[in-house]
Amino acid sequence: MSKISLGAHPYLLGFDQLERMAERAAKGADGYPPYNIEHTAPDGFRITLAVAGFSDDDLSVTTEDRQLVIRGRMTDSDEQRVFLHRGIAARAFQRSFVLADGVEVISAEIENGLLHIDLRRVQPEQIHQTIPISRK
């Protein structure tokens, strides 16, 4: 059975990028760190990641190619510690979210082991364009 490409449909011109974005969003969907996405206002969203043990220096929040990328790498400050049980995850992670056109990151803050990232949808200007028809 062959895969039907969304971008190959004759009525969907230029939507091949949408298919690439969906594939990119599905990549790397492991469960660490856990997260919530909230709808906070008519045009606002909040992503909350559980990052217990990470300090703000261990985390980075960037936007790259219409994608929100959160990276965490905990620095092991005391290598002399001997754990009898280590249940708190301290592994590095990268979590990505594909951003729609017009969605921008407003702020990021860490509080009680939770990283909150606030997003807002900016309303685009209404674009109405009349295309002149020329004769040959």
Residue, then its C-alpha position, 0 to 999 in steps of 0.5 A: m500500500s502506497k502512502i498518499s501525500l497531502g501535498a500531491h492533491p491538486y487543490l492543496l497547492g503549497f501544503d507539502q510543508l504541512e506534511r513535513m511539519a506533521e512528520r517533524a512533530a511526531k518525531g522523538a515523542d518519548g515521554y520525558p519530561p512530562y508536560n501539559i498544554e493549557h488554553t489560558a486565554p482566547d489567544g493564549f497557551r501555556i506549556t508546562l514541563a516537569v523539570a524537577g532538579f533542573s535549575d534555570d542554568d540547566l535549561s534552554v528555550t529557543t525557537e528554531d525554524r517555527q519550532l519551540v525547542i526546550r533542552g535540558r542538561m543537568t550538570d553533575s556538580d558533585e561526582q562524589r555522591v553514592f546513590l543507593h537508589r536514584g529515582i529522580a531522572a537527571r538525564a538530558f532531554q530535548r522536547s520540541f513543539v511545532l509552532a503555527d504561523g502567528v504563534e509567538v513565545i511570550s515568556a518562560e519561567i521556572e517555579n517549584g520544578l515546573l517550567h512554564i512557557d507562555l505563548r500567544r497567537v498574534q492575529p494576522e492582518q486581513i489580507h485582501q488582494t485583487i489580482p489584475i488580469s492582463r492580456k497577451 
